[in-house]
Amino acid sequence: MSQPQNPVVVIPARMTARRLPGKPLADIRGAPMIVHVWRRAAEADLGPVVVACAEAEIADAVEAAGGRAVLTRPDHVSGSDRVFEAVEVIDEEGRFDAVINLQGDLPAIAPEAVGAVLAPLADEAVDIGTLAAAAQPEERDDPNVVKAVVSLAAGASIGRALYFSRAPVPSGDGPLYHHIGIYAFRRAALARFVELPPGALEKRERLEQLRALENGMRIDAALVDTVPLGVDTPADLERARRLLADPGKE
């Protein structure tokens, strides 16, 4: 294995989000949220961008904006499963050697952050790349902020992820890292991951990425400067609308 040369970005999306139903189609400055995310991914210029959607109305919105969408089974239990189905549909020959799983609720993510998730895969020992940023003091005890325990050499910007938790780990002096749930899988690693059964730690922490660690897969995290706004609630949606109100940000 070596640095992937032909990645694809896949954005999973479904209408049945628990706290904000229908959020892929929530209007932000005249466009559905999923279209904003698709545009950001396209601006990263890493490769093709595909929206893997559970419902036809999401596909219609993406295609109306000029994007590509793939309808997947509606009953997938995770975004990774939905992403894998879409990749198998669009690429039966296995041309894409890496798959970026980009959340569909990050309408303001910087294109540079999308690209940064590929950097850990320059190390051939890494199966999955992800992102992290320095956590803010008020995030320390927030269980909704997932912390990444990353082994970093002095001055390094990429390190091995040893654990992920909703608890404030590790203990002692030093920074905590806010995990950003974007992943770059080697194609073979994604195929392996979706075949694995949920693990005990995954169920306990309610964090899917622990399944990979429990089964000996290596995840490395690249540090970025800021955490992109994720839209999970009506209040988050209003924040996103304010953030993107300046046309210069689009």
HELIX and SHEET records of a PDB file:
HELIX    1   1 LYS A   23  LEU A   25  5                                   3    
HELIX    2   2 MET A   33  ALA A   44  1                                  12    
HELIX    3   3 ALA A   56  ALA A   64  1                                   9    
HELIX    4   4 GLY A   79  ILE A   90  1                                  12    
HELIX    5   5 PRO A  111  ALA A  116  1                                   6    
HELIX    6   6 ALA A  119  ALA A  122  5                                   4    
HELIX    7   7 PRO A  137  GLU A  139  5                                   3    
HELIX    8   8 ARG A  187  GLU A  195  1                                   9    
HELIX    9   9 ALA A  200  GLU A  205  1                                   6    
HELIX   10  10 LEU A  210  GLU A  214  1                                   5    
HELIX   11  11 PRO A  234  LEU A  243  1                                  10    
HELIX   12  12 PRO A  247  LYS A  249  5                                   3    
SHEET    1   A 9 ARG A  68  LEU A  71  0                                        
SHEET    2   A 9 VAL A  49  CYS A  53  1                                        
SHEET    3   A 9 PRO A   7  ALA A  13  1                                        
SHEET    4   A 9 ALA A  98  ASN A 101  1                                        
SHEET    5   A 9 TYR A 177  ARG A 186 -1                                        
SHEET    6   A 9 ILE A 128  ALA A 134 -1                                        
SHEET    7   A 9 ILE A 219  LEU A 223  1                                        
SHEET    8   A 9 ILE A 158  SER A 165 -1                                        
SHEET    9   A 9 LYS A 147  SER A 151 -1                                        
SHEET    1   B 2 ASP A  27  ILE A  28  0                                        
SHEET    2   B 2 ALA A  31  PRO A  32 -1                                        
END                                                                             
